[in-house]
Amino acid sequence: MSLYQRFCTETFDEQGVLKDISIHYPEHFNFAYDVVDVIAEENPDKRALVWCNSENEEKIFTFRDMQEQSNRMANVFSEAGLKKGDRVMLVLKRHYEYWFAVLALHKLGVTAIPATHMLTVHDYVYRIRTAGVKAIICTPFQDTPEKIRRAARKSGVDCMLWTVRMDRPGYRNLTTEAAGASDQLIRFENKVTDPMLLYFTSGTTGNPKGVIHDFAYPLAHMVTAKYWQQAQEDGLHFSVAETGWAKSSYGKLYGQWLVGCAVMVFDFDNFDPKQLCSVINRYGVTSFCAPPTVFRYLVRKGVPDMPGLKHATTAGEILSPEIFRRFKERTGLELCEGYGQTETTLLMANFKGMTPVQGSMGTISPLYDVDLRDREGNPVPDGEIGEVVVLPKNGQRPIGILAGYLDNEEQYQKVWRGGVYHTGDAAYRDEEGRFWFHGRFDDIIKTGGYRVGPGEVENVLMEHPDVVECSVVGVPDALRGQAIKAYVILHNQEPTEEKAREIKDFCNSRLAEYKWVRIIEFVEEMPKTISGKVRKTELRTAN
């Protein structure tokens, strides 16, 4: 029996496709103790983490290594006064120390706040103040230590500062302190309902919200890893994500280790498709997950042979049919899309045993009851666009759905209004029960009596060879109510009226008339959140 099966009961159909899964766990479940340390005791030499960087340095860690290193850091933190209920920010990029530190915090019952090094001083100040951060552990590289030191001073919050590997002014060296600490640790008790993780959302409008996940959250990622990413026992899964984002929790830790799969980490600053593919082949990566942007680069640079790769997944935005086609031609692999949020785990996907359908988010995860609702909260029929909502299971908040927003009960009640969790995302469901993404619910364009999802127009625009990036919004129009406008970034082309007409004709010849692009504006860059999402609100208000 695989370790993950100790925490769930699965039901399959006659074709072996997962139809239902129920998750069970003890009142004091803690992933660090009950998964990582258990594997370390039962199979200490089992590979857990394979790490390399762009300078060709390499480290391979077993589960015994993870247990001992996390115990050492937990002892350092405990002796420094950190305790259950405190909050600690981790700004560790893709450094292997992230895994030691986050497990150590889990063991102490301290809430971990993963954050990216790309934040500004202002961003860090906001997070430090809002969360009452007690300590920050950060990368020693580039200007991040100085930014965080300035932010800590400016915030007025008295917090401890650690960095790793190197000494930095104003910082304690966590690597040095951990090396001198004991690798033995007496278990600290927590309840499964205690806060474990705190992610700040990217905030397309207003300040970022603090999303709280409890200690049951890792178990919901069993479905993510095994049935979407198809991480396999003794395999090697590679998700391209920095540790500051929730995507890292989806693909670089919880679900993968639960199903017995090692995690591949490539620590880089500047994305190089050739280096990425070299890592996949050099280490024998068996399953790979990346955002659509990565696959676009891979296809445009020429996808090399990747004979050891067995499965590939993507999520985060709509990917054009051309990218799907060319990736499959080169690798023989279908890209399997999935859908989830920072506030949730995987809600839908093209799951194992099902034929993936290009462009579809797939079907509902057996963990959840998902429906589509209109603005009044009424269910919408198949084929019509509605908001994706998650229903309670057995009258309870489903596992993996956020436990709350930081100091914002009003916002939490708002997303749970009407007894369902509102994702704010729009989709429609076809007759086969597959879901198709249409953007944020508020981004739907109403033109000439029709409803148009910006993603379907962006999908066609991206097929034009001169279009590097685009974003589609609805703008006021006296005749249609809203007209469809496209903001476009060109690839090595002059932004002329002739080029605008060419792209418009290219796009409109492939779209139904009610979806036609009426206006094109060339821009040099898009307004984006720190996580790279286009701020469509800013584009709309610019008109």
MISE-173124 format. One record per residue (C-alpha): residue in three letters; x, y, z. Coordinates in nm, 3 decimals. Each point is the difference from the previous one (the first is absolute). Layout:
BEGIN
code, east, north, up
ALA, X, Y, Z
...
***
This chain:
BEGIN
code, east, north, up
MET, 0.000, 0.000, 0.000
SER, 0.133, 0.344, -0.095
LEU, 0.025, 0.252, 0.280
TYR, -0.271, 0.224, -0.141
GLN, -0.249, -0.289, 0.019
ARG, 0.025, 0.009, 0.379
PHE, -0.187, 0.330, -0.016
CYS, -0.269, -0.070, -0.260
THR, -0.252, -0.242, -0.144
GLU, -0.027, -0.007, -0.378
THR, -0.274, -0.127, -0.232
PHE, 0.061, -0.076, -0.369
ASP, -0.227, -0.074, -0.295
GLU, 0.028, -0.308, -0.220
GLN, 0.269, 0.174, -0.212
GLY, 0.212, 0.073, 0.305
VAL, -0.078, 0.373, 0.002
LEU, -0.023, 0.160, 0.344
LYS, -0.365, 0.077, 0.074
ASP, 0.004, 0.089, 0.369
ILE, 0.249, 0.058, 0.278
SER, -0.058, 0.063, 0.369
ILE, 0.282, 0.128, 0.217
HIS, 0.047, -0.083, 0.367
TYR, 0.265, 0.109, 0.245
PRO, 0.065, 0.024, 0.373
GLU, -0.089, 0.310, 0.199
HIS, 0.367, 0.096, 0.031
PHE, 0.108, -0.075, -0.358
ASN, 0.321, 0.176, -0.099
PHE, 0.152, -0.064, -0.344
ALA, 0.357, 0.047, 0.124
TYR, -0.031, -0.263, 0.273
ASP, -0.261, -0.236, -0.145
VAL, 0.129, -0.015, -0.358
VAL, 0.361, 0.117, -0.027
ASP, 0.121, -0.145, 0.330
VAL, -0.195, -0.321, -0.051
ILE, 0.164, -0.057, -0.339
ALA, 0.336, 0.085, 0.160
GLU, -0.050, -0.272, 0.259
GLU, -0.139, -0.262, -0.238
ASN, 0.220, 0.070, -0.302
PRO, 0.277, 0.241, 0.106
ASP, 0.197, -0.016, -0.327
LYS, -0.302, 0.072, -0.221
ARG, 0.070, 0.297, -0.227
ALA, -0.199, 0.311, 0.095
LEU, 0.154, 0.302, -0.173
VAL, 0.230, 0.040, -0.299
TRP, 0.141, 0.352, -0.022
CYS, 0.225, 0.167, -0.254
ASN, 0.063, 0.355, -0.112
SER, 0.107, 0.182, -0.314
GLU, 0.364, -0.018, 0.117
ASN, -0.015, -0.383, -0.018
GLU, 0.009, -0.047, 0.376
GLU, -0.198, -0.302, 0.117
LYS, -0.137, -0.146, 0.322
ILE, -0.218, -0.305, 0.057
PHE, -0.184, -0.040, 0.330
THR, -0.165, -0.308, 0.148
PHE, -0.297, 0.002, 0.234
ARG, 0.237, -0.061, 0.289
ASP, 0.184, 0.316, -0.108
MET, -0.328, 0.193, -0.005
GLN, -0.088, -0.126, 0.348
GLU, 0.337, 0.086, 0.151
GLN, 0.041, 0.338, -0.170
SER, -0.353, 0.110, 0.090
ASN, 0.056, -0.112, 0.361
ARG, 0.319, 0.208, 0.017
MET, -0.176, 0.311, -0.128
ALA, -0.299, -0.063, 0.228
ASN, 0.237, -0.004, 0.298
VAL, 0.161, 0.326, -0.113
PHE, -0.341, 0.166, -0.036
SER, -0.128, -0.134, 0.330
GLU, 0.309, 0.117, 0.188
ALA, -0.045, 0.343, -0.160
GLY, -0.346, 0.019, 0.155
LEU, -0.222, -0.084, -0.295
LYS, -0.309, -0.194, 0.105
LYS, -0.335, -0.131, -0.112
GLY, -0.216, 0.274, -0.150
ASP, 0.291, 0.223, -0.104
ARG, 0.043, 0.094, -0.366
VAL, 0.324, -0.025, -0.195
MET, 0.064, 0.120, -0.354
LEU, 0.208, -0.212, -0.239
VAL, 0.166, 0.177, -0.294
LEU, 0.222, -0.280, -0.122
LYS, -0.057, -0.013, -0.376
ARG, 0.076, -0.360, -0.107
HIS, 0.269, -0.065, 0.260
TYR, -0.010, -0.346, 0.157
GLU, -0.001, 0.168, 0.342
TYR, -0.366, 0.086, -0.060
TRP, -0.098, -0.365, 0.049
PHE, 0.198, -0.028, 0.324
ALA, -0.147, 0.324, 0.133
VAL, -0.364, -0.053, -0.092
LEU, 0.001, -0.348, 0.152
ALA, 0.164, 0.139, 0.314
LEU, -0.273, 0.263, 0.033
HIS, -0.269, -0.265, -0.052
LYS, 0.155, -0.205, 0.281
LEU, -0.018, 0.295, 0.239
GLY, -0.353, 0.099, -0.100
VAL, 0.132, 0.333, -0.130
THR, -0.188, 0.144, -0.299
ALA, 0.223, 0.021, -0.309
ILE, -0.043, 0.294, -0.239
PRO, 0.165, -0.081, -0.334
ALA, 0.084, 0.315, -0.197
THR, 0.188, 0.082, -0.316
HIS, 0.329, 0.192, -0.020
MET, -0.158, 0.213, -0.275
LEU, -0.203, 0.203, 0.249
THR, 0.081, 0.364, 0.062
VAL, 0.089, 0.154, 0.338
HIS, -0.357, 0.132, 0.015
ASP, -0.136, -0.352, -0.062
TYR, 0.210, -0.146, 0.280
VAL, -0.100, 0.277, 0.242
TYR, -0.367, -0.072, -0.069
ARG, 0.043, -0.373, 0.064
ILE, 0.216, 0.043, 0.312
ARG, -0.248, 0.241, 0.157
THR, -0.315, -0.180, -0.106
ALA, 0.117, -0.341, 0.118
GLY, 0.198, 0.115, 0.303
VAL, 0.300, -0.195, -0.128
LYS, 0.233, -0.125, 0.275
ALA, 0.289, -0.105, -0.225
ILE, 0.112, 0.002, -0.362
ILE, 0.228, -0.253, -0.168
CYS, 0.131, 0.122, -0.331
THR, 0.234, -0.071, -0.287
PRO, 0.345, 0.158, 0.032
PHE, 0.013, 0.090, -0.368
GLN, -0.057, 0.319, -0.200
ASP, -0.160, 0.289, 0.185
THR, -0.259, -0.205, 0.190
PRO, 0.173, 0.013, 0.342
GLU, 0.027, 0.379, -0.019
LYS, -0.360, 0.042, -0.115
ILE, -0.128, -0.214, 0.285
ARG, 0.222, 0.171, 0.256
ARG, -0.135, 0.338, -0.111
ALA, -0.355, -0.132, 0.006
ALA, 0.040, -0.141, 0.350
ARG, 0.127, 0.336, 0.129
LYS, -0.273, 0.192, -0.181
SER, -0.276, -0.233, 0.123
GLY, 0.073, 0.075, 0.365
VAL, -0.042, -0.372, 0.075
ASP, 0.273, -0.162, 0.209
CYS, 0.082, -0.314, -0.198
MET, 0.302, -0.227, -0.016
LEU, 0.192, -0.027, -0.327
TRP, 0.175, -0.311, -0.125
THR, 0.169, -0.073, -0.328
VAL, 0.155, -0.324, -0.126
ARG, 0.347, -0.111, -0.116
MET, 0.164, 0.343, 0.029
ASP, 0.041, 0.273, 0.259
ARG, -0.187, 0.322, -0.074
PRO, -0.006, 0.324, 0.206
GLY, -0.285, -0.001, 0.249
TYR, -0.073, -0.371, -0.048
ARG, 0.063, -0.317, 0.194
ASN, 0.142, -0.287, -0.206
LEU, -0.258, -0.279, 0.021
THR, 0.226, -0.252, -0.176
THR, 0.273, 0.047, 0.261
GLU, -0.241, -0.013, 0.293
ALA, -0.179, -0.309, -0.131
ALA, 0.331, -0.183, -0.048
GLY, 0.063, 0.035, 0.372
ALA, -0.350, -0.098, 0.110
SER, -0.130, -0.343, 0.097
ASP, -0.162, -0.217, -0.269
GLN, -0.238, -0.145, 0.259
LEU, -0.334, 0.161, 0.077
ILE, -0.281, -0.079, 0.242
ARG, -0.333, 0.033, -0.177
PHE, -0.191, 0.323, 0.048
GLU, -0.375, -0.060, -0.009
ASN, -0.237, 0.189, -0.226
LYS, -0.361, -0.036, -0.104
VAL, -0.083, -0.066, -0.363
THR, -0.214, 0.315, 0.004
ASP, 0.294, 0.223, 0.097
PRO, 0.138, 0.241, -0.263
MET, 0.294, -0.151, -0.189
LEU, 0.051, 0.218, -0.308
LEU, -0.076, 0.362, -0.082
TYR, 0.014, 0.112, -0.362
PHE, -0.058, 0.357, -0.109
THR, -0.201, 0.007, -0.321
SER, 0.130, 0.209, -0.287
GLY, -0.279, 0.256, 0.033
THR, -0.136, 0.102, -0.341
THR, -0.198, 0.262, 0.192
GLY, 0.085, 0.150, 0.339
ASN, 0.258, -0.135, 0.241
PRO, 0.090, -0.369, 0.001
LYS, -0.209, -0.222, 0.224
GLY, 0.158, -0.245, 0.241
VAL, -0.125, -0.351, -0.080
ILE, 0.022, -0.242, 0.293
HIS, 0.029, -0.378, -0.044
ASP, -0.013, -0.246, 0.287
PHE, 0.199, -0.318, 0.068
ALA, -0.244, -0.215, -0.202
TYR, 0.087, 0.192, -0.318
PRO, 0.293, -0.225, -0.112
LEU, -0.226, -0.308, -0.013
ALA, -0.225, 0.161, -0.262
HIS, 0.297, 0.007, -0.236
MET, 0.003, -0.379, -0.028
VAL, -0.240, 0.037, -0.293
THR, 0.212, 0.281, -0.146
ALA, 0.315, -0.212, -0.007
LYS, -0.125, -0.349, -0.075
TYR, -0.293, 0.051, -0.234
TRP, 0.084, 0.325, -0.181
GLN, 0.378, 0.034, -0.001
GLN, 0.032, -0.380, 0.007
ALA, 0.297, 0.010, 0.235
GLN, 0.102, -0.360, 0.058
GLU, 0.159, -0.204, 0.276
ASP, 0.379, 0.044, -0.020
GLY, -0.044, 0.236, -0.296
LEU, 0.122, 0.358, -0.028
HIS, -0.249, 0.284, -0.034
PHE, 0.103, 0.346, -0.123
SER, -0.228, 0.302, 0.042
VAL, 0.135, 0.332, -0.124
ALA, -0.098, 0.226, 0.287
GLU, 0.178, 0.219, 0.249
THR, -0.067, -0.082, 0.366
GLY, -0.170, 0.336, 0.056
TRP, -0.309, -0.107, -0.193
ALA, -0.280, -0.244, 0.085
LYS, 0.093, -0.192, -0.317
SER, 0.299, -0.123, 0.199
SER, -0.233, -0.167, 0.249
TYR, -0.183, -0.158, -0.292
GLY, 0.310, -0.145, -0.160
LYS, 0.314, 0.002, 0.214
LEU, -0.081, -0.152, 0.336
TYR, -0.320, -0.138, 0.145
GLY, -0.177, -0.219, -0.254
GLN, 0.320, -0.126, -0.161
TRP, 0.149, -0.127, 0.326
LEU, -0.332, -0.149, 0.107
VAL, -0.001, -0.221, -0.310
GLY, 0.368, -0.090, 0.040
CYS, 0.140, 0.214, -0.282
ALA, 0.318, 0.206, 0.029
VAL, -0.004, 0.370, -0.084
MET, 0.230, 0.159, -0.259
VAL, 0.111, 0.358, 0.070
PHE, 0.191, 0.211, -0.251
ASP, 0.125, 0.317, 0.170
PHE, 0.032, 0.271, -0.264
ASP, -0.051, 0.374, -0.042
ASN, -0.015, 0.042, -0.377
PHE, -0.222, -0.242, -0.188
ASP, 0.179, -0.195, -0.272
PRO, -0.210, -0.261, -0.185
LYS, 0.308, -0.201, -0.098
GLN, 0.121, -0.021, 0.360
LEU, -0.345, -0.104, 0.114
CYS, -0.017, -0.284, -0.252
SER, 0.354, -0.102, 0.087
VAL, -0.102, -0.039, 0.366
ILE, -0.302, -0.210, -0.099
ASN, 0.216, -0.237, -0.201
ARG, 0.306, -0.005, 0.226
TYR, -0.191, -0.104, 0.310
GLY, -0.269, -0.212, -0.163
VAL, -0.303, 0.210, 0.091
THR, -0.312, -0.215, -0.038
SER, -0.274, 0.263, 0.038
PHE, 0.014, 0.371, -0.078
CYS, -0.228, 0.293, 0.079
ALA, 0.046, 0.359, -0.114
PRO, -0.205, 0.309, -0.077
PRO, -0.101, 0.058, -0.363
THR, 0.268, 0.268, -0.042
VAL, 0.270, -0.264, 0.045
PHE, -0.153, -0.226, -0.263
ARG, -0.023, 0.294, -0.242
TYR, 0.372, 0.061, 0.041
LEU, 0.081, -0.370, -0.034
VAL, -0.197, -0.028, -0.323
ARG, 0.138, 0.317, -0.153
LYS, 0.358, -0.098, 0.084
GLY, -0.052, -0.355, -0.123
VAL, -0.091, -0.277, 0.243
PRO, 0.280, -0.259, 0.020
ASP, -0.053, -0.371, 0.048
MET, -0.098, -0.083, 0.358
PRO, -0.022, -0.380, -0.006
GLY, -0.030, -0.049, 0.376
LEU, -0.293, 0.237, 0.043
LYS, -0.329, -0.185, 0.049
HIS, -0.251, 0.275, 0.070
ALA, -0.037, 0.378, -0.034
THR, -0.248, 0.239, 0.158
THR, -0.071, 0.372, -0.013
ALA, -0.223, 0.257, 0.171
GLY, -0.032, 0.371, 0.060
GLU, -0.122, 0.139, -0.331
ILE, -0.138, -0.107, -0.335
LEU, 0.251, -0.164, -0.232
SER, -0.043, 0.024, -0.376
PRO, -0.080, -0.313, -0.205
GLU, 0.322, 0.051, -0.196
ILE, 0.211, -0.049, 0.314
PHE, -0.188, -0.317, 0.090
ARG, 0.042, -0.136, -0.350
ARG, 0.369, 0.072, -0.036
PHE, 0.087, -0.129, 0.349
LYS, -0.180, -0.326, -0.072
GLU, 0.165, -0.034, -0.342
ARG, 0.342, 0.026, 0.161
THR, -0.051, -0.201, 0.320
GLY, -0.305, -0.217, -0.065
LEU, -0.152, 0.138, 0.321
GLU, -0.337, 0.167, 0.039
LEU, 0.010, 0.309, 0.220
CYS, -0.256, -0.053, 0.275
GLU, -0.149, 0.319, 0.137
GLY, -0.124, 0.051, 0.353
TYR, -0.164, 0.270, 0.208
GLY, 0.033, 0.116, 0.358
GLN, 0.065, 0.313, 0.203
THR, 0.221, 0.122, 0.283
GLU, -0.310, -0.039, 0.217
THR, -0.055, -0.362, -0.106
THR, 0.175, -0.311, -0.120
LEU, -0.068, -0.152, -0.342
LEU, -0.370, 0.040, -0.082
MET, -0.007, -0.136, -0.356
ALA, 0.241, -0.168, -0.237
ASN, 0.052, -0.237, -0.289
PHE, 0.054, -0.292, 0.234
LYS, 0.183, -0.330, -0.034
GLY, -0.198, -0.253, -0.204
MET, -0.193, 0.268, -0.190
THR, 0.071, 0.120, -0.351
PRO, 0.121, 0.360, 0.034
VAL, -0.188, 0.255, -0.204
GLN, 0.202, 0.295, -0.121
GLY, -0.101, 0.327, 0.163
SER, -0.228, -0.159, 0.259
MET, 0.061, 0.025, 0.375
GLY, -0.129, -0.355, 0.011
THR, -0.247, -0.152, 0.243
ILE, -0.067, 0.055, 0.368
SER, 0.242, -0.143, 0.255
PRO, -0.160, -0.284, 0.198
LEU, 0.092, 0.197, 0.313
TYR, -0.250, 0.275, -0.078
ASP, -0.355, 0.082, -0.103
VAL, 0.030, 0.280, -0.256
ASP, -0.279, 0.184, -0.178
LEU, -0.057, 0.307, -0.217
ARG, -0.223, 0.283, 0.124
ASP, -0.129, 0.327, -0.145
ARG, 0.028, 0.336, 0.177
GLU, -0.316, -0.073, 0.198
GLY, 0.139, -0.330, 0.122
ASN, -0.213, -0.222, -0.225
PRO, 0.147, -0.307, -0.173
VAL, 0.064, 0.053, -0.370
PRO, -0.067, -0.270, -0.263
ASP, 0.269, -0.167, -0.207
GLY, 0.140, 0.224, -0.271
GLU, -0.062, 0.324, 0.188
ILE, 0.265, 0.202, 0.181
GLY, -0.015, 0.016, 0.377
GLU, 0.224, 0.051, 0.299
VAL, 0.188, -0.304, 0.128
VAL, -0.112, -0.072, 0.356
VAL, 0.090, -0.275, 0.247
LEU, -0.275, -0.154, 0.212
PRO, 0.044, -0.126, 0.356
LYS, 0.048, -0.374, 0.048
ASN, -0.220, -0.157, 0.262
GLY, -0.076, 0.350, 0.121
GLN, 0.368, 0.074, 0.065
ARG, 0.271, 0.215, -0.160
PRO, 0.178, -0.238, -0.238
ILE, 0.360, -0.094, 0.071
GLY, 0.250, 0.222, -0.180
ILE, -0.229, 0.304, -0.021
LEU, 0.136, 0.298, 0.190
ALA, -0.065, 0.005, 0.372
GLY, -0.030, 0.378, 0.005
TYR, 0.140, 0.335, -0.108
LEU, 0.248, 0.167, 0.233
ASP, -0.189, 0.238, 0.231
ASN, -0.280, 0.030, -0.257
GLU, -0.306, -0.196, 0.099
GLU, -0.215, 0.226, -0.219
GLN, 0.191, -0.105, -0.312
TYR, -0.021, -0.366, 0.103
GLN, -0.376, 0.023, 0.041
LYS, -0.022, 0.175, -0.336
VAL, 0.170, -0.284, -0.188
TRP, -0.221, -0.249, 0.187
ARG, -0.324, 0.190, -0.061
GLY, -0.307, -0.205, -0.080
GLY, 0.154, -0.305, 0.163
VAL, 0.252, -0.061, -0.283
TYR, 0.361, 0.106, -0.059
HIS, 0.020, 0.254, -0.283
THR, 0.316, -0.024, -0.211
GLY, -0.074, 0.313, -0.203
ASP, 0.095, -0.194, -0.315
ALA, -0.232, -0.053, -0.296
ALA, -0.041, -0.320, -0.200
TYR, -0.251, -0.208, -0.187
ARG, -0.062, -0.375, 0.011
ASP, -0.055, -0.209, -0.312
GLU, -0.229, -0.300, -0.035
GLU, 0.280, -0.238, 0.100
GLY, 0.055, 0.180, 0.329
ARG, 0.322, 0.173, -0.101
PHE, 0.062, 0.358, 0.108
TRP, 0.136, 0.279, -0.219
PHE, 0.161, 0.307, 0.152
HIS, -0.124, 0.348, -0.097
GLY, 0.202, 0.228, 0.227
ARG, -0.095, 0.179, 0.317
PHE, -0.377, 0.023, 0.043
ASP, 0.021, 0.380, -0.007
ASP, 0.214, -0.012, -0.317
ILE, -0.278, -0.147, -0.215
ILE, -0.070, 0.233, -0.294
LYS, -0.364, 0.067, -0.087
THR, -0.014, 0.115, -0.359
GLY, -0.305, 0.027, -0.222
GLY, -0.201, -0.220, 0.234
TYR, 0.268, -0.271, 0.004
ARG, 0.238, -0.102, 0.278
VAL, 0.362, -0.047, -0.104
GLY, 0.282, -0.136, 0.212
PRO, 0.318, 0.198, -0.067
GLY, 0.204, -0.319, 0.003
GLU, -0.155, -0.140, -0.316
VAL, 0.094, 0.316, -0.193
GLU, 0.348, 0.014, 0.154
ASN, 0.046, -0.362, -0.101
VAL, -0.045, 0.091, -0.369
LEU, 0.208, 0.317, 0.021
MET, 0.294, -0.198, 0.138
GLU, 0.003, -0.212, -0.316
HIS, 0.119, 0.301, -0.201
PRO, 0.379, -0.031, -0.037
ASP, 0.062, 0.368, 0.082
VAL, -0.196, -0.003, 0.327
VAL, 0.215, -0.062, 0.308
GLU, -0.265, 0.078, 0.261
CYS, -0.353, 0.133, 0.003
SER, -0.290, 0.080, 0.228
VAL, -0.362, 0.049, -0.100
VAL, -0.254, 0.215, 0.184
GLY, -0.341, 0.149, -0.063
VAL, -0.020, 0.379, -0.046
PRO, -0.310, 0.223, -0.015
ASP, -0.169, 0.006, -0.339
ALA, -0.318, 0.191, -0.088
LEU, -0.118, -0.263, -0.249
ARG, 0.094, -0.327, 0.167
GLY, 0.011, 0.093, 0.369
GLN, 0.359, -0.123, 0.002
ALA, 0.250, -0.040, -0.281
ILE, 0.288, -0.245, 0.010
LYS, 0.339, 0.168, 0.028
ALA, 0.335, -0.176, -0.016
TYR, 0.321, 0.128, 0.151
VAL, 0.289, -0.154, -0.191
ILE, 0.378, -0.026, 0.045
LEU, 0.178, -0.060, -0.329
HIS, 0.306, -0.210, -0.072
ASN, 0.261, 0.207, -0.187
GLN, -0.262, 0.183, -0.203
GLU, -0.095, 0.365, -0.042
PRO, -0.339, 0.088, 0.158
THR, -0.170, 0.141, -0.309
GLU, -0.363, 0.039, -0.101
GLU, 0.067, -0.248, -0.278
LYS, 0.128, -0.257, 0.252
ALA, -0.308, 0.058, 0.217
ARG, -0.228, -0.066, -0.299
GLU, 0.196, -0.313, -0.088
ILE, -0.028, -0.143, 0.350
LYS, -0.365, 0.096, 0.026
ASP, -0.081, -0.170, -0.333
PHE, 0.201, -0.307, 0.103
CYS, -0.190, -0.028, 0.327
ASN, -0.348, 0.085, -0.125
SER, 0.018, -0.244, -0.288
ARG, 0.030, -0.273, 0.264
LEU, -0.271, 0.123, 0.237
ALA, -0.378, 0.019, -0.007
GLU, -0.107, 0.352, -0.091
TYR, -0.126, 0.086, 0.348
LYS, 0.350, -0.073, 0.134
TRP, 0.179, 0.226, -0.246
VAL, 0.277, 0.228, 0.123
ARG, -0.107, 0.358, -0.072
ILE, 0.302, 0.187, 0.141
ILE, 0.369, -0.084, 0.024
GLU, 0.247, 0.202, 0.205
PHE, 0.370, -0.081, -0.006
VAL, 0.182, 0.026, 0.331
GLU, 0.356, -0.068, 0.114
GLU, -0.107, -0.172, 0.322
MET, -0.310, -0.111, 0.187
PRO, -0.094, 0.112, 0.351
LYS, 0.048, -0.310, 0.211
THR, -0.019, -0.128, 0.352
ILE, 0.320, -0.124, 0.162
SER, -0.100, -0.356, -0.097
GLY, -0.018, 0.097, -0.365
LYS, -0.377, 0.025, -0.045
VAL, -0.117, 0.279, -0.227
ARG, -0.197, 0.267, 0.187
LYS, -0.300, 0.018, -0.230
THR, -0.161, 0.252, 0.233
GLU, 0.274, 0.250, -0.084
LEU, -0.041, -0.066, -0.372
ARG, -0.374, 0.056, 0.022
THR, 0.028, 0.321, 0.201
ALA, 0.255, 0.139, -0.245
ASN, -0.279, 0.038, -0.256
***
